[in-house]
Amino acid sequence: MKYPIAKYKFNKVVLGATLGLTIAFSAGTMFADGHAAHAAAAAVQTTAANGAAHSIADDVIAVGKKFMGVRYLYGAESDRTDAFDCSSFTQYVFNQNGISIPRSSRQQAQVGVYVPKSQLQAGDLIFSDTNRDGVINHVSLYIGDGKILHTYRVGIGVTISEFEGSTWDKTYVTARRVIPADTSSDNGQSQTDQATTTDDKESTDMNDSGLFFFY
């Protein structure tokens, strides 16, 4: 009679151990699946945010290109579209896409987040000191493929220029990204400072041949 009891106890122990392993394995699988699901959701969210940022950049650039050839006017008012200076142009094209930035290039260089020159993306703002006096006086819009969309000098106006090796590259100061990566919130990027301060006049500039422009 003792043998059946021992066998029963042995089977009970084995059954308990098996159930324990099964529960532990199931919990581990659920935990792993949960992590995988969370990682997948995070990846989708990041991809969506990046896609939205790129879409806004495309829209900003598209607005700017509509004004190709529009004349340059130092100190042009923010609401003018028949003439721009460098910073009224960037302010306008971003404002048309729901992103408010200040009026002057020096003020614009304080908003958004810093971007190294090596990591420029379409939609970033590039700031230069074309007078080489330690003061930012020009802003341009990076549009990708090594090109910038901007306005400068009477007689040229809104145009697309090569950035690498240009005056604006040689006098580069910094770059800023004002398009929020997370478009579901302001993310601190919306700038309400609409000061009317304009840039110091780009009284002298140098072309790629080293010749000075006066305007």
C-alpha positions in Angstrom: 0.0 0.0 0.0 3.0 2.3 0.5 4.1 2.1 -3.1 0.9 3.7 -4.6 1.2 6.6 -2.1 4.8 7.2 -2.9 3.9 7.1 -6.6 1.1 9.6 -6.0 3.4 12.0 -4.2 6.0 11.7 -6.9 3.4 12.4 -9.6 2.2 15.4 -7.6 5.7 16.9 -7.4 6.3 16.4 -11.1 2.9 17.9 -11.9 3.6 20.9 -9.7 7.0 21.5 -11.2 5.6 21.2 -14.7 2.9 23.7 -14.0 5.4 26.1 -12.4 7.7 25.9 -15.5 4.7 26.4 -17.8 3.5 29.5 -15.9 7.0 30.9 -15.8 7.6 30.3 -19.5 4.3 31.9 -20.3 5.0 34.9 -18.2 8.4 35.2 -19.8 6.9 35.0 -23.2 4.3 37.6 -22.3 7.1 39.9 -20.9 9.2 39.4 -24.0 6.2 40.0 -26.3 5.4 43.1 -24.3 8.8 44.5 -24.8 8.7 43.7 -28.5 5.4 45.4 -28.9 6.6 48.4 -27.0 9.7 48.6 -29.1 7.7 48.2 -32.3 5.2 50.9 -31.2 8.1 53.3 -30.3 9.7 52.6 -33.7 6.5 53.4 -35.5 6.0 56.6 -33.5 9.6 57.7 -34.2 9.2 57.0 -37.9 5.9 58.9 -38.0 7.4 61.9 -36.3 10.4 61.9 -38.6 8.0 61.6 -41.6 5.9 64.5 -40.3 9.0 66.6 -39.9 10.2 65.9 -43.4 6.7 66.7 -44.7 6.8 70.1 -43.0 10.2 70.8 -44.4 9.0 69.9 -47.9 6.1 72.3 -47.4 8.3 75.1 -46.1 10.7 74.7 -49.1 7.7 74.6 -51.5 6.4 77.9 -50.2 9.8 79.5 -50.5 10.3 78.3 -54.1 7.1 80.1 -55.1 8.9 83.4 -54.5 11.9 82.7 -56.7 13.1 85.9 -58.2 11.2 88.2 -55.8 13.4 91.2 -55.2 15.7 91.8 -52.2 14.9 94.7 -49.9 16.8 95.3 -46.7 14.4 95.8 -43.8 11.3 94.5 -45.6 8.3 94.3 -43.4 7.3 90.9 -42.1 4.0 90.9 -44.0 5.4 91.9 -47.4 5.6 89.3 -50.2 6.7 91.6 -53.0 10.1 92.0 -51.4 12.1 90.2 -48.7 15.4 90.4 -46.8 17.0 87.2 -45.7 15.2 86.9 -42.3 11.8 88.2 -43.4 11.9 85.5 -46.0 12.6 82.7 -43.6 10.2 84.1 -41.1 7.4 84.2 -43.8 7.9 80.7 -45.2 7.9 79.1 -41.7 4.9 81.2 -40.6 3.0 79.9 -43.6 3.5 76.4 -42.2 2.4 77.2 -38.6 5.9 77.7 -37.2 6.5 81.2 -35.8 10.0 82.5 -35.5 11.5 85.9 -34.7 12.2 88.6 -37.2 16.0 89.0 -37.4 18.6 86.4 -38.3 20.3 86.9 -34.9 17.1 86.3 -33.1 16.3 83.3 -35.3 19.7 81.8 -34.4 18.5 81.5 -30.8 15.4 79.3 -31.4 15.0 75.6 -32.2 17.9 73.2 -31.5 21.5 73.3 -32.6 22.5 71.2 -35.6 26.1 70.4 -36.6 27.0 71.4 -40.1 27.6 67.7 -40.9 24.1 66.8 -39.9 22.1 69.4 -41.9 18.7 68.3 -43.1 16.2 70.0 -45.5 14.4 72.6 -43.5 17.3 73.6 -41.3 18.3 77.3 -41.0 22.0 78.2 -41.7 23.5 81.4 -40.2 26.5 83.3 -41.5 28.6 86.3 -40.7 29.2 87.6 -44.2 30.7 90.9 -42.9 33.2 88.8 -40.9 32.8 91.1 -37.9 31.6 88.4 -35.4 27.9 89.3 -35.8 25.4 87.0 -37.6 23.8 88.9 -40.5 22.5 86.3 -42.9 20.2 83.3 -42.7 19.4 80.8 -45.4 17.2 77.8 -45.7 18.9 74.5 -46.3 17.0 72.5 -48.9 19.1 69.4 -49.2 21.7 68.2 -51.8 24.1 70.9 -50.6 21.9 73.8 -51.6 20.3 76.7 -49.8 17.2 78.8 -50.6 17.6 82.4 -49.5 17.6 86.1 -50.6 20.5 88.5 -50.8 21.7 91.5 -52.6 19.7 93.9 -54.8 19.5 92.5 -58.3 19.4 88.9 -57.2 16.6 88.4 -54.7 15.2 85.0 -53.8 17.4 82.3 -55.3 18.9 78.8 -54.8 22.7 78.7 -54.2 25.3 76.0 -53.7 26.3 76.0 -50.1 29.6 74.1 -49.9 32.5 76.4 -50.6 30.3 79.5 -50.9 30.6 82.7 -49.0 27.9 81.5 -46.6 29.8 78.3 -46.0 33.1 80.1 -45.4 31.4 82.5 -43.0 29.2 79.9 -41.4 28.4 80.4 -37.7 25.7 77.9 -36.7 22.6 76.1 -37.8 19.3 75.5 -36.1 16.4 73.1 -36.5 13.1 74.8 -35.8 10.8 72.1 -37.2 9.6 70.1 -34.2 10.3 66.3 -34.5 7.2 65.6 -32.5 4.4 67.4 -34.3 1.8 66.3 -31.7 2.7 69.2 -29.5 4.4 72.6 -29.5 7.5 70.9 -28.1 8.7 74.4 -27.2 9.4 75.2 -30.8 6.7 77.8 -31.5 8.2 81.2 -31.1 6.0 84.2 -30.5 8.6 86.9 -30.6 7.6 88.9 -33.6 10.1 91.7 -33.0 10.6 94.0 -35.9 14.3 94.3 -35.5 16.0 93.7 -38.8 19.5 92.4 -39.6 22.5 94.6 -39.9 22.7 95.5 -43.5 24.9 93.1 -45.4 26.8 96.1 -46.7 29.7 94.0 -47.9 29.8 90.4 -49.0 32.2 88.4 -51.0 31.5 86.1 -53.9 33.2 82.8 -54.5 36.0 84.5 -56.4 36.9 86.7 -53.4 35.4 89.8 -54.9 33.5 92.1 -52.6 29.9 93.0 -53.3 28.6 96.4 -52.2 24.9 96.9 -51.8 
